[in-house]
Amino acid sequence: MIVAGCLALALAANPPSPPVTVDAEEVQYLYKERKVVFTGKPLVTLTREDAVLTCRKLVAENDEQGRIRQAVCSGDVKLTRGTRIVTCQTATFEEKAARVTCAGNPVLRDGETVMRGEELVYDLAADKATLSGAKGVIVPPPGAEMAPGKKKEQGK
């Protein structure tokens, strides 16, 4: 009974990570290095809950249990979550941190909003994207409130 209570407390403090699945045309296991190389024809897909990362090549580093600890995506990289789409040259997925870091001309699109920058970090747990060196155009969704002091033109 005490063991079950301790286990429940441990699971509550560190809930298990959601499963990560990978779909690819070809897979190569490098057992000694604990790496797996996935290649796609055309693309490899890594899915974690509602976040989908696609690319031409994915190199995964596994932990002792064979679960993906970190994965580096390259070639036609795209991260999709809901209405948000991020494209870049390379993306690094970190399982423990629940984070995807995009480098090489990252572009964040959300509806009609398009932002470009130097590096994008997407926190999957918080559903928060941070783009450094950001420049672009923010377009509020239809029906969204305008900034204070701005009035919508009606009937024109």
Summary of the structure (lengths in Angstrom):
residues: 156
radius of gyration: 19.6
end to end distance: 70.5
largest distance: 70.5
contacts: 403
relative contact order: 0.11
helix: 10%
strand: 55%
